[in-house]
Amino acid sequence: SILCCVAINLVRVGLCSLAAAFRGATVTATDTNPATLQLLELAASRQGLSGVETGLLDITGRADQVELDCDVLVGADCLYNKQIAKGLARLVDRAHSEGVQVMVADSVNIARDEFEDELKRLQREYKVKTVPLTFTGSAVGVDMDVTRNVSVAVYSLRG
C-alpha cells in the first residue's frame, strides 16, 4: 500500500494518489484540509477507482505518532514551510528506519533547506538529484498559458 503524504492541495495529493490507485495500488491520501480530501474522494469515485482512502494528517507536531501501515511513503511538493519540512523529515526518517520505501520530490523550493537540515540533524544520509523542468500551461485564466521553469529535487534516503 502507498501513503501519499502531506500535500497541501488537491492537485498534488490528488494526482499522486489517483495515479497510484489507477496503477492498482491501495492508497491512503492525507492532507490537513478536509475539503481537499472530500474532492479527492469525489474524483476517485467518478473515475471508478477503488482502493483510495483519505485521512487528515498534520505532521507539524507529532510525526512520531503517524501510523506507518504502508509499503511506500510519498511526499510530493509539500515543503511549503519550516514546520512541514521538519515534520516530513522526521516522518520519512522514521519510515525509512522501519523499512518503508520513501519517495520525496519538491518543486516549490520554499523550505527545502529546512528539510535537508532536519535530515542532517537526524543523521540521516540522503542523496538529492535535481531535475530541471520546463512546462507550459494555463495559469490564472484558461486562455492564458504560462511557461514555467522549475527545479525538481528528488530525494532518496540512505543508511
DSSP file with accessible surface (Angstrom, degrees, kcal/mol):
  #  RESIDUE AA STRUCTURE BP1 BP2  ACC     N-H-->O    O-->H-N    N-H-->O    O-->H-N    TCO  KAPPA ALPHA  PHI   PSI    X-CA   Y-CA   Z-CA
    1    1 A S              0   0   47      0, 0.0    70,-2.7     0, 0.0    71,-1.5   0.000 360.0 360.0 360.0 158.0    0.0    0.0    0.0
    2    2 A I  E     -ab  27  72A  33     24,-3.2    26,-2.5    69,-0.2     2,-0.7  -0.951 360.0-154.8-121.2 133.1    1.1    3.6   -0.6
    3    3 A L  E     -ab  28  73A  13     69,-3.0    71,-2.9    -2,-0.4     2,-0.7  -0.932   9.4-160.4-104.9 109.1    0.7    6.5    1.8
    4    4 A C  E     -ab  29  74A   2     24,-2.1    26,-2.2    -2,-0.7     2,-0.3  -0.867  30.0-153.0 -91.3 117.2    0.6    9.8   -0.2
    5    5 A C  E     - b   0  75A   2     69,-3.5    71,-0.7    -2,-0.7    26,-0.1  -0.695  32.3 -23.7-114.6 146.2    1.5   12.2    2.4
    6    6 A V        +     0   0    7     -2,-0.3     2,-0.2     1,-0.1    -1,-0.2   0.647  65.5 158.5  42.8  42.0    1.2   15.8    3.5
    7    7 A A        -     0   0    3     23,-0.9    25,-0.5    -3,-0.2    71,-0.1  -0.562  37.7-138.7 -85.0 161.6    0.5   17.6    0.3
    8    8 A I  S    S+     0   0   56     69,-0.5     2,-0.3    -2,-0.2    -1,-0.1   0.741  73.3  24.2 -97.6 -25.5   -1.2   21.0    0.6
    9    9 A N  S  > S-     0   0   55      1,-0.1     4,-2.2    27,-0.0     3,-0.5  -0.917  80.6-101.6-142.1 168.8   -3.7   20.9   -2.2
   10   10 A L  H  >>S+     0   0   55     -2,-0.3     4,-2.3     1,-0.2     5,-0.6   0.838 111.6  63.8 -58.8 -37.2   -5.7   18.6   -4.4
   11   11 A V  H  >5S+     0   0   90      3,-0.2     4,-1.7     1,-0.2     5,-0.3   0.946 114.5  30.9 -56.2 -45.8   -3.5   18.9   -7.4
   12   12 A R  H  >5S+     0   0   67     -3,-0.5     4,-1.8     2,-0.2     5,-0.3   0.966 127.5  37.1 -81.8 -53.8   -0.6   17.3   -5.6
   13   13 A V  H  X5S+     0   0    2     -4,-2.2     4,-2.0     1,-0.2     5,-0.2   0.912 121.5  49.8 -65.2 -35.3   -2.2   14.9   -3.2
   14   14 A G  H  X5S+     0   0    2     -4,-2.3     4,-3.3    -5,-0.5     5,-0.3   0.952 111.2  43.9 -69.0 -50.3   -4.8   14.1   -5.7
   15   15 A L  H  X<S+     0   0  114     -4,-1.7     4,-2.4    -5,-0.6     5,-0.3   0.925 115.3  49.0 -64.4 -42.9   -2.6   13.4   -8.7
   16   16 A C  H  X S+     0   0   33     -4,-1.8     4,-1.9    -5,-0.3    -1,-0.2   0.955 118.0  40.3 -59.1 -49.6   -0.2   11.3   -6.7
   17   17 A S  H  X S+     0   0    0     -4,-2.0     4,-2.5    -5,-0.3    -2,-0.2   0.920 116.2  47.9 -69.2 -45.0   -2.9    9.3   -5.1
   18   18 A L  H  X S+     0   0   20     -4,-3.3     4,-2.6    -5,-0.2    -1,-0.2   0.904 111.6  51.0 -65.7 -39.5   -5.1    8.9   -8.2
   19   19 A A  H  X S+     0   0   59     -4,-2.4     4,-1.5    -5,-0.3    -1,-0.2   0.925 111.7  47.3 -63.9 -42.5   -2.2    7.8  -10.3
   20   20 A A  H  <>S+     0   0   17     -4,-1.9     5,-2.4    -5,-0.3    -2,-0.2   0.928 113.6  47.7 -65.1 -42.4   -1.1    5.2   -7.8
   21   21 A A  H ><5S+     0   0    9     -4,-2.5     3,-2.0     1,-0.2    -2,-0.2   0.897 106.6  57.3 -65.5 -38.6   -4.7    3.9   -7.5
   22   22 A F  H 3<5S+     0   0  149     -4,-2.6    -1,-0.2     1,-0.3    -2,-0.2   0.861 104.8  52.8 -59.7 -33.6   -5.0    3.8  -11.3
   23   23 A R  T 3<5S-     0   0  208     -4,-1.5    -1,-0.3    -3,-0.2    -2,-0.2   0.364 130.1 -97.0 -85.1   5.4   -2.0    1.5  -11.3
   24   24 A G  T < 5S+     0   0   65     -3,-2.0    -3,-0.2     1,-0.3    -2,-0.1   0.478  76.3 140.1  99.5   2.7   -3.7   -0.8   -8.8
   25   25 A A      < -     0   0   25     -5,-2.4     2,-0.6    -6,-0.2    -1,-0.3  -0.453  55.6-122.1 -78.6 152.0   -2.2    0.4   -5.5
   26   26 A T        -     0   0   74     -2,-0.1   -24,-3.2    26,-0.1     2,-0.4  -0.852  41.7-164.4 -86.9 125.6   -4.1    0.7   -2.3
   27   27 A V  E     -ac   2  52A   0     24,-3.6    26,-3.2    -2,-0.6     2,-0.6  -0.929  27.3-164.2-124.2 137.0   -3.6    4.4   -1.4
   28   28 A T  E     -ac   3  53A  42    -26,-2.5   -24,-2.1    -2,-0.4     2,-0.4  -0.973  20.0-161.9-113.7 110.9   -4.1    6.5    1.7
   29   29 A A  E     -ac   4  54A   0     24,-3.1    26,-2.0    -2,-0.6     2,-0.3  -0.801   9.9-167.3 -94.2 133.5   -4.1   10.1    0.7
   30   30 A T  E     + c   0  55A   7    -26,-2.2   -23,-0.9    -2,-0.4     2,-0.3  -0.889  17.2 151.7-124.2 153.9   -3.5   12.6    3.5
   31   31 A D  E     - c   0  56A   0     24,-1.2    26,-2.1    -2,-0.3   -23,-0.1  -0.959  47.6-120.5-163.5 167.1   -3.9   16.3    3.9
   32   32 A T  S    S+     0   0   76    -25,-0.5    24,-0.1    -2,-0.3   -24,-0.1   0.546  95.2  75.5 -90.1  -8.0   -4.5   18.9    6.6
   33   33 A N     >  -     0   0   71      1,-0.1     4,-1.5    24,-0.1     3,-0.4  -0.907  63.9-159.1-112.2 117.2   -7.6   20.1    4.9
   34   34 A P  H  > S+     0   0   70      0, 0.0     4,-2.2     0, 0.0     5,-0.2   0.847  93.3  59.0 -62.5 -32.2  -10.9   18.0    4.9
   35   35 A A  H  > S+     0   0   46      1,-0.2     4,-2.2     2,-0.2     5,-0.2   0.902 102.8  52.8 -64.8 -38.7  -12.2   19.8    1.8
   36   36 A T  H  > S+     0   0   13     -3,-0.4     4,-2.0     1,-0.2    -1,-0.2   0.926 109.9  48.0 -60.0 -44.0   -9.2   18.7   -0.2
   37   37 A L  H  X S+     0   0    8     -4,-1.5     4,-2.5     1,-0.2    -2,-0.2   0.875 108.5  54.0 -68.3 -35.5   -9.8   15.1    0.9
   38   38 A Q  H  X S+     0   0  127     -4,-2.2     4,-2.2     2,-0.2    -1,-0.2   0.914 109.1  49.0 -63.8 -41.4  -13.5   15.3    0.0
   39   39 A L  H  X S+     0   0   94     -4,-2.2     4,-2.6     2,-0.2    -2,-0.2   0.895 110.5  51.0 -64.1 -39.0  -12.6   16.5   -3.5
   40   40 A L  H  X S+     0   0    0     -4,-2.0     4,-2.7     2,-0.2     5,-0.2   0.923 108.8  50.6 -64.1 -43.9  -10.2   13.6   -3.9
   41   41 A E  H  X S+     0   0   91     -4,-2.5     4,-2.4     1,-0.2    -2,-0.2   0.914 111.4  49.0 -60.0 -41.4  -12.8   11.1   -2.8
   42   42 A L  H  X S+     0   0   77     -4,-2.2     4,-2.8     2,-0.2    -2,-0.2   0.932 111.2  49.3 -63.6 -44.8  -15.2   12.5   -5.4
   43   43 A A  H  X S+     0   0   25     -4,-2.6     4,-1.5     1,-0.2    -2,-0.2   0.918 111.9  48.4 -62.4 -43.1  -12.5   12.4   -8.1
   44   44 A A  H  <>S+     0   0    5     -4,-2.7     5,-2.8     1,-0.2     4,-0.3   0.925 112.7  48.9 -62.9 -42.6  -11.7    8.8   -7.2
   45   45 A S  H ><5S+     0   0   89     -4,-2.4     3,-1.5     1,-0.2    -2,-0.2   0.933 109.7  50.6 -63.4 -45.7  -15.4    7.8   -7.2
   46   46 A R  H 3<5S+     0   0  196     -4,-2.8    -1,-0.2     1,-0.3    -2,-0.2   0.781 112.0  48.3 -65.5 -26.0  -16.1    9.5  -10.6
   47   47 A Q  T 3<5S-     0   0  117     -4,-1.5    -1,-0.3    -5,-0.2    -2,-0.2   0.401 113.5-118.4 -94.2   2.6  -13.1    7.7  -12.1
   48   48 A G  T < 5 +     0   0   67     -3,-1.5     2,-0.6    -4,-0.3    -3,-0.2   0.782  58.5 156.5  68.9  27.8  -14.2    4.3  -10.7
   49   49 A L      < -     0   0   30     -5,-2.8     3,-0.3    -6,-0.2    -1,-0.2  -0.760  21.3-170.1 -92.3 124.2  -11.0    3.9   -8.6
   50   50 A S        +     0   0  103     -2,-0.6   -26,-0.1   -29,-0.2     3,-0.1  -0.608  62.4  54.0-100.1 169.2  -11.2    1.7   -5.6
   51   51 A G  S    S+     0   0   31      1,-0.2   -24,-3.6    -2,-0.2     2,-0.6   0.676  72.6 126.1  83.7  14.2   -8.5    1.4   -3.0
   52   52 A V  E     +c   27   0A  27     -3,-0.3     2,-0.3   -26,-0.2    -1,-0.2  -0.935  30.6 172.7-109.0 115.5   -8.3    5.1   -2.2
   53   53 A E  E     -c   28   0A 123    -26,-3.2   -24,-3.1    -2,-0.6     2,-0.3  -0.841  14.6-151.7-112.8 156.9   -8.7    6.1    1.4
   54   54 A T  E     +c   29   0A  35     -2,-0.3     2,-0.3   -26,-0.2   -24,-0.2  -0.908  14.4 174.7-127.6 156.9   -8.3    9.5    2.9
   55   55 A G  E     -c   30   0A  26    -26,-2.0   -24,-1.2    -2,-0.3     2,-0.2  -0.958  33.8-111.3-161.2 141.4   -7.2   10.8    6.3
   56   56 A L  E     +c   31   0A 114     -2,-0.3     2,-0.3   -26,-0.2   -24,-0.2  -0.544  40.8 176.4 -69.8 138.0   -6.4   14.0    8.0
   57   57 A L        -     0   0   24    -26,-2.1     2,-0.5    -2,-0.2   -24,-0.1  -0.956  19.7-179.4-150.0 125.0   -2.8   14.3    8.9
   58   58 A D    >>  +     0   0   98     -2,-0.3     4,-0.6     1,-0.1     3,-0.5  -0.944   4.0 176.0-123.7 106.8   -0.8   17.1   10.4
   59   59 A I  T 34  +     0   0    3     -2,-0.5     4,-0.5     1,-0.2    31,-0.1   0.375  56.5  96.4 -92.8   5.0    2.9   16.2   10.8
   60   60 A T  T 34 S+     0   0   50      2,-0.1    -1,-0.2     1,-0.1    26,-0.0   0.761  99.4  18.6 -69.6 -21.2    4.0   19.5   12.1
   61   61 A G  T <4 S+     0   0   50     -3,-0.5     2,-0.3     1,-0.1     3,-0.2   0.814 132.3  22.3-112.2 -52.9    3.8   18.4   15.7
   62   62 A R    ><  +     0   0  134     -4,-0.6     3,-2.0     1,-0.2     4,-0.3  -0.458  54.9 151.7-125.7  63.2    3.8   14.7   16.2
   63   63 A A  G >  S+     0   0    2     -4,-0.5     3,-1.1    -2,-0.3    -1,-0.2   0.788  74.4  67.7 -61.4 -24.0    5.3   12.9   13.2
   64   64 A D  G 3  S+     0   0   89      1,-0.2    -1,-0.3    -3,-0.2    -2,-0.1   0.665  97.3  53.1 -71.8 -13.9    6.3   10.1   15.6
   65   65 A Q  G <  S+     0   0  134     -3,-2.0     2,-0.3     2,-0.1    -1,-0.2   0.427  78.4 115.8-101.0   0.3    2.6    9.2   16.2
   66   66 A V  S <  S-     0   0   17     -3,-1.1     2,-0.4    -4,-0.3    -9,-0.0  -0.540  70.9-121.9 -71.2 129.1    1.7    8.8   12.5
   67   67 A E        -     0   0  152     -2,-0.3     2,-0.5     1,-0.1    -1,-0.1  -0.594  20.1-159.4 -73.3 127.1    0.7    5.2   11.8
   68   68 A L        +     0   0   21     -2,-0.4     2,-1.6     1,-0.1    -1,-0.1  -0.471  32.9 149.3-108.0  61.4    3.0    3.8    9.0
   69   69 A D        +     0   0  124     -2,-0.5     2,-0.3   -67,-0.0    -1,-0.1  -0.529  47.4  93.2 -91.0  66.8    0.9    1.0    7.8
   70   70 A C        -     0   0   15     -2,-1.6   -68,-0.2     1,-0.1     3,-0.1  -0.974  68.5-140.3-153.0 163.2    2.3    1.2    4.2
   71   71 A D  S    S+     0   0  109    -70,-2.7    30,-2.7    -2,-0.3     2,-0.4   0.701  93.6  30.3 -94.9 -30.0    5.0   -0.1    1.9
   72   72 A V  E     -bd   2 101A  22    -71,-1.5   -69,-3.0    28,-0.2     2,-0.5  -0.997  63.3-160.5-134.8 136.4    5.7    3.3    0.3
   73   73 A L  E     -bd   3 102A   0     28,-2.9    30,-2.8    -2,-0.4     2,-0.5  -0.982  12.7-166.2-117.3 125.5    5.5    6.8    1.6
   74   74 A V  E     -bd   4 103A  22    -71,-2.9   -69,-3.5    -2,-0.5     2,-0.6  -0.952  11.5-174.1-115.7 126.8    5.4    9.6   -1.0
   75   75 A G  E     -bd   5 104A   0     28,-2.8    30,-2.4    -2,-0.5     2,-0.6  -0.964  15.1-177.4-115.6 109.3    5.9   13.3   -0.1
   76   76 A A  E     - d   0 105A  28    -71,-0.7    30,-0.2    -2,-0.6   -60,-0.1  -0.939  61.8 -28.8-118.2 117.0    5.1   15.3   -3.3
   77   77 A D  S    S+     0   0   29     28,-2.9   -69,-0.5    -2,-0.6    -1,-0.2   0.914  93.2 126.3  48.5  57.8    5.6   19.1   -3.4
   78   78 A C        +     0   0    1     27,-0.4     2,-1.5   -71,-0.1     3,-0.3   0.283  25.6 107.6-128.2  14.1    4.9   19.6    0.3
   79   79 A L        +     0   0    1      1,-0.2    32,-1.7     5,-0.1    31,-0.6  -0.434  37.1 136.2 -91.7  64.6    7.8   21.6    1.6
   80   80 A Y        +     0   0   55     -2,-1.5     2,-0.3    30,-0.2    -1,-0.2   0.651  66.5   7.4 -88.8 -20.6    5.9   24.8    1.9
   81   81 A N  S  > S-     0   0   61     -3,-0.3     4,-2.6    30,-0.1     5,-0.2  -0.975  78.8 -97.5-155.2 170.5    7.1   26.0    5.3
   82   82 A K  H  > S+     0   0  109     -2,-0.3     4,-2.5     1,-0.2     5,-0.2   0.883 117.9  51.3 -59.4 -42.5    9.6   25.2    8.0
   83   83 A Q  H  > S+     0   0  109      2,-0.2     4,-2.3     1,-0.2    -1,-0.2   0.920 113.4  43.2 -65.6 -44.6    7.2   23.2   10.2
   84   84 A I  H  > S+     0   0   18      2,-0.2     4,-3.1     1,-0.2     5,-0.2   0.924 113.5  52.5 -67.5 -41.6    6.0   20.9    7.5
   85   85 A A  H  X S+     0   0    0     -4,-2.6     4,-2.2     1,-0.2    -2,-0.2   0.935 113.1  43.5 -60.9 -45.1    9.6   20.4    6.1
   86   86 A K  H  X S+     0   0   69     -4,-2.5     4,-2.3    -5,-0.2    -1,-0.2   0.916 114.8  49.8 -67.3 -41.8   10.9   19.4    9.6
   87   87 A G  H  X S+     0   0    0     -4,-2.3     4,-2.4    -5,-0.2    -2,-0.2   0.912 111.1  48.8 -63.2 -41.9    7.9   17.2   10.2
   88   88 A L  H  X S+     0   0    0     -4,-3.1     4,-3.2     2,-0.2     5,-0.3   0.916 109.1  53.1 -65.0 -40.6    8.2   15.5    6.9
   89   89 A A  H  X S+     0   0    0     -4,-2.2     4,-2.2    -5,-0.2    -2,-0.2   0.929 111.1  46.4 -60.0 -43.8   12.0   14.9    7.5
   90   90 A R  H  X S+     0   0   71     -4,-2.3     4,-2.2     2,-0.2    -1,-0.2   0.904 114.3  48.7 -64.6 -39.7   11.2   13.3   10.9
   91   91 A L  H  X S+     0   0    0     -4,-2.4     4,-2.8     2,-0.2    -2,-0.2   0.937 113.1  44.6 -67.8 -45.8    8.4   11.2    9.3
   92   92 A V  H  X S+     0   0    0     -4,-3.2     4,-2.8     2,-0.2     5,-0.2   0.873 111.6  54.5 -70.3 -31.2   10.5    9.9    6.4
   93   93 A D  H  X S+     0   0   28     -4,-2.2     4,-2.1    -5,-0.3    -1,-0.2   0.954 112.7  42.8 -62.1 -47.8   13.5    9.2    8.6
   94   94 A R  H  X S+     0   0   55     -4,-2.2     4,-1.5     2,-0.2    -2,-0.2   0.924 114.2  50.9 -64.1 -44.4   11.3    7.1   10.8
   95   95 A A  H  <>S+     0   0    0     -4,-2.8     5,-2.6     1,-0.2     3,-0.4   0.938 110.3  49.1 -59.7 -47.0    9.6    5.4    7.9
   96   96 A H  H ><5S+     0   0   49     -4,-2.8     3,-1.7     1,-0.2    -1,-0.2   0.911 108.8  53.4 -60.7 -41.2   12.9    4.6    6.3
   97   97 A S  H 3<5S+     0   0   78     -4,-2.1    -1,-0.2     1,-0.3    -2,-0.2   0.802 107.8  52.1 -62.9 -28.7   14.1    3.1    9.6
   98   98 A E  T 3<5S-     0   0  114     -4,-1.5    -1,-0.3    -3,-0.4    -2,-0.2   0.283 125.6-100.5 -92.2   8.1   11.0    0.9    9.7
   99   99 A G  T < 5S+     0   0   68     -3,-1.7     2,-0.3     1,-0.3    -3,-0.2   0.577  73.8 143.7  88.4   9.3   11.7   -0.5    6.1
  100  100 A V      < -     0   0    8     -5,-2.6     2,-0.4    -6,-0.2    -1,-0.3  -0.661  54.6-119.8 -82.1 135.0    9.2    1.7    4.3
  101  101 A Q  E     -d   72   0A 121    -30,-2.7   -28,-2.9    -2,-0.3     2,-0.4  -0.620  33.2-153.3 -73.5 130.0   10.3    2.9    0.8
  102  102 A V  E     -d   73   0A  17     -2,-0.4     2,-0.4   -30,-0.2    55,-0.3  -0.908  18.0-179.4-114.2 133.6   10.4    6.7    0.8
  103  103 A M  E     +d   74   0A  94    -30,-2.8   -28,-2.8    -2,-0.4     2,-0.4  -0.986   6.3 173.9-131.2 120.1    9.9    9.0   -2.2
  104  104 A V  E     +dE  75 155A   6     51,-1.1    51,-3.0    -2,-0.4     2,-0.4  -0.996   0.6 172.6-128.3 130.2   10.1   12.7   -1.7
  105  105 A A  E     -dE  76 154A  32    -30,-2.4   -28,-2.9    -2,-0.4     2,-0.4  -0.996   6.1-173.8-135.3 140.4   10.1   15.2   -4.6
  106  106 A D  E     + E   0 153A   0     47,-2.3    47,-3.0    -2,-0.4   -30,-0.0  -0.987  21.1 162.6-139.6 127.5    9.9   19.0   -4.3
  107  107 A S  S    S+     0   0   28     -2,-0.4    44,-0.4    45,-0.2    -1,-0.1   0.437  71.4  72.7-116.4  -4.1    9.5   21.7   -7.0
  108  108 A V  S    S-     0   0   35     42,-0.1    44,-0.1     1,-0.0    -2,-0.0   0.781  74.3-160.4 -84.6 -28.2    8.4   24.6   -4.8
  109  109 A N        +     0   0   95     42,-0.1   -29,-0.1     1,-0.1     4,-0.0   0.856  50.6 120.1  52.7  44.5   11.8   25.2   -3.2
  110  110 A I  S    S+     0   0  104    -31,-0.6   -30,-0.2   -29,-0.1     3,-0.1   0.830  87.4  10.7 -99.0 -47.9   10.4   27.2   -0.3
  111  111 A A  S  > S+     0   0    2    -32,-1.7     4,-1.9     1,-0.1     5,-0.1  -0.030  86.4 120.7-124.6  31.0   11.6   25.1    2.7
  112  112 A R  H  > S+     0   0   19      1,-0.2     4,-2.5     2,-0.2     5,-0.2   0.899  76.0  53.6 -61.5 -41.9   14.0   22.6    1.0
  113  113 A D  H  > S+     0   0  105      1,-0.2     4,-2.9     2,-0.2    -1,-0.2   0.908 107.5  50.5 -61.6 -40.8   16.9   23.8    3.2
  114  114 A E  H  > S+     0   0   63      2,-0.2     4,-2.2     1,-0.2    -1,-0.2   0.885 109.7  51.2 -65.6 -38.6   14.9   23.2    6.4
  115  115 A F  H  X S+     0   0    0     -4,-1.9     4,-2.1     2,-0.2    -2,-0.2   0.955 114.0  43.4 -61.1 -49.8   14.1   19.7    5.2
  116  116 A E  H  X S+     0   0   34     -4,-2.5     4,-2.4     1,-0.2    -2,-0.2   0.902 111.9  53.6 -65.0 -40.4   17.7   18.9    4.4
  117  117 A D  H  X S+     0   0   95     -4,-2.9     4,-2.5    -5,-0.2    -1,-0.2   0.899 109.5  48.7 -61.3 -40.0   18.9   20.5    7.7
  118  118 A E  H  X S+     0   0    7     -4,-2.2     4,-2.2     2,-0.2    -1,-0.2   0.902 109.0  52.2 -69.1 -39.4   16.5   18.3    9.7
  119  119 A L  H  <>S+     0   0    0     -4,-2.1     5,-2.9     1,-0.2    -2,-0.2   0.929 111.8  47.7 -59.9 -41.7   17.6   15.2    7.9
  120  120 A K  H ><5S+     0   0  120     -4,-2.4     3,-1.6     3,-0.2    -2,-0.2   0.910 109.0  52.8 -64.7 -42.7   21.2   16.1    8.8
  121  121 A R  H 3<5S+     0   0  155     -4,-2.5    -1,-0.2     1,-0.3    -2,-0.2   0.882 109.6  49.4 -60.1 -36.3   20.2   16.8   12.4
  122  122 A L  T 3<5S-     0   0   48     -4,-2.2    -1,-0.3    -5,-0.1    -2,-0.2   0.443 114.9-122.0 -79.8  -1.4   18.7   13.3   12.5
  123  123 A Q  T < 5 +     0   0  178     -3,-1.6     2,-0.6     1,-0.2    -3,-0.2   0.823  59.1 153.2  60.8  35.7   21.9   11.9   11.0
  124  124 A R      < -     0   0   29     -5,-2.9    -1,-0.2    -6,-0.2     2,-0.2  -0.852  39.3-138.8 -96.8 119.1   20.0   10.5    8.0
  125  125 A E  E     +F  158   0A 136     -2,-0.6    33,-3.1    33,-0.5     2,-0.3  -0.533  31.0 170.8 -73.1 143.8   22.1   10.2    4.9
  126  126 A Y  E     -F  157   0A  50     31,-0.3     2,-0.4    -2,-0.2    31,-0.2  -0.976  27.3-143.3-149.3 161.2   20.3   11.2    1.7
  127  127 A K  E     -F  156   0A 120     29,-3.0    29,-2.5    -2,-0.3     2,-0.4  -0.979  15.4-160.1-124.5 139.7   21.0   11.8   -1.9
  128  128 A V  E     -F  155   0A  52     -2,-0.4     2,-0.5    27,-0.2    27,-0.2  -0.983   3.6-165.5-124.3 132.9   19.3   14.5   -3.9
  129  129 A K  E     -F  154   0A 141     25,-2.5    25,-2.9    -2,-0.4     2,-0.5  -0.978  12.7-148.1-114.1 128.9   19.0   14.7   -7.6
  130  130 A T  E     -F  153   0A  77     -2,-0.5    23,-0.2    23,-0.2    -2,-0.0  -0.868  12.4-169.8-102.1 126.9   17.9   18.0   -9.2
  131  131 A V  E     -F  152   0A  57     21,-3.1    21,-3.0    -2,-0.5     2,-0.2  -0.964  15.0-140.9-118.6 115.8   15.9   17.7  -12.4
  132  132 A P  E     -F  151   0A 111      0, 0.0     2,-0.4     0, 0.0    19,-0.2  -0.546  24.6-174.7 -73.9 141.7   15.2   20.9  -14.4
  133  133 A L  E     -F  150   0A  84     17,-2.8    17,-3.1    -2,-0.2     2,-0.4  -0.995  14.6-170.1-142.5 132.4   11.7   21.0  -15.9
  134  134 A T  E     +F  149   0A  86     -2,-0.4     2,-0.3    15,-0.2    15,-0.2  -0.984  17.3 165.8-120.7 131.5   10.1   23.5  -18.2
  135  135 A F  E     -F  148   0A  93     13,-2.2    13,-3.0    -2,-0.4     2,-0.4  -0.989  24.5-147.3-144.2 154.4    6.3   23.3  -18.9
  136  136 A T  E     +F  147   0A  84     -2,-0.3     2,-0.3    11,-0.2    11,-0.2  -0.977  36.9 129.4-121.6 133.9    3.7   25.5  -20.4
  137  137 A G  E     -F  146   0A  27      9,-2.1     9,-3.1    -2,-0.4     2,-0.1  -0.982  56.8 -59.2-168.2 175.8    0.1   25.5  -19.2
  138  138 A S  E     +F  145   0A  72     -2,-0.3     7,-0.2     7,-0.2     4,-0.2  -0.363  46.0 174.7 -67.9 145.5   -2.9   27.6  -18.0
  139  139 A A        -     0   0   36      5,-1.7    -1,-0.1     2,-0.9     6,-0.1   0.346  66.5 -13.0-116.2-109.5   -2.4   29.7  -15.0
  140  140 A V  S    S+     0   0  140      1,-0.1     2,-0.3     2,-0.0    -2,-0.1   0.932 134.2  32.2 -67.3 -46.7   -5.0   32.2  -13.7
  141  141 A G  S >  S-     0   0   20      3,-0.2     3,-1.8     1,-0.1    -2,-0.9  -0.852  78.6-127.4-113.4 149.3   -7.2   32.1  -16.8
  142  142 A V  T 3  S+     0   0  132     -2,-0.3    -1,-0.1     1,-0.3    -4,-0.1   0.725 111.9  53.2 -66.9 -18.9   -7.7   29.1  -19.1
  143  143 A D  T 3  S+     0   0  148      1,-0.1     2,-0.6    -5,-0.0    -1,-0.3   0.335  94.2  81.9 -96.7  10.1   -6.8   31.3  -22.0
  144  144 A M    <   -     0   0   95     -3,-1.8    -5,-1.7     2,-0.0     2,-0.3  -0.873  63.5-164.9-119.7  98.8   -3.5   32.4  -20.5
  145  145 A D  E     - F   0 138A 108     -2,-0.6     2,-0.4    -7,-0.2    -7,-0.2  -0.642   5.6-167.0 -81.6 140.7   -0.7   30.0  -21.0
  146  146 A V  E     - F   0 137A  42     -9,-3.1    -9,-2.1    -2,-0.3     2,-0.5  -0.987  13.5-142.2-128.3 135.4    2.4   30.5  -18.8
  147  147 A T  E     - F   0 136A  85     -2,-0.4     2,-0.4   -11,-0.2   -11,-0.2  -0.868  23.5-171.0 -97.7 130.1    5.8   28.9  -19.3
  148  148 A R  E     - F   0 135A 118    -13,-3.0   -13,-2.2    -2,-0.5     2,-0.5  -0.951  16.4-155.2-123.5 144.0    7.5   27.9  -16.0
  149  149 A N  E     + F   0 134A 125     -2,-0.4     2,-0.3   -15,-0.2   -15,-0.2  -0.979  24.9 171.6-114.1 123.0   11.0   26.7  -15.3
  150  150 A V  E     - F   0 133A  38    -17,-3.1   -17,-2.8    -2,-0.5     2,-0.6  -0.898  31.0-137.1-129.2 161.2   11.3   24.7  -12.1
  151  151 A S  E     - F   0 132A  46    -44,-0.4     2,-0.6    -2,-0.3   -42,-0.1  -0.972  21.4-155.5-118.3 111.3   14.0   22.7  -10.5
  152  152 A V  E     - F   0 131A  26    -21,-3.0   -21,-3.1    -2,-0.6     2,-0.6  -0.805   2.4-153.7 -91.8 123.8   12.6   19.4   -9.0
  153  153 A A  E     -EF 106 130A   1    -47,-3.0   -47,-2.3    -2,-0.6     2,-0.5  -0.868   8.1-165.0 -96.3 123.4   14.6   18.0   -6.1
  154  154 A V  E     -EF 105 129A  65    -25,-2.9   -25,-2.5    -2,-0.6     2,-0.4  -0.961   9.7-157.3-112.8 119.7   14.2   14.2   -5.9
  155  155 A Y  E     -EF 104 128A   7    -51,-3.0   -51,-1.1    -2,-0.5     2,-0.4  -0.777  14.3-176.8-102.2 140.9   15.4   12.7   -2.6
  156  156 A S  E     - F   0 127A  48    -29,-2.5   -29,-3.0    -2,-0.4     2,-0.3  -0.998  21.8-134.7-130.3 137.1   16.4    9.2   -1.7
  157  157 A L  E     - F   0 126A  17     -2,-0.4     2,-0.3   -55,-0.3   -31,-0.3  -0.620  19.2-162.3 -91.7 151.5   17.4    8.2    1.8
  158  158 A R  E       F   0 125A 109    -33,-3.1   -33,-0.5    -2,-0.3   -62,-0.0  -0.833 360.0 360.0-125.1 165.2   20.4    6.1    2.7
  159  159 A G              0   0   85     -2,-0.3    -2,-0.0   -35,-0.1   -35,-0.0   0.168 360.0 360.0  76.6 360.0   21.6    4.0    5.6
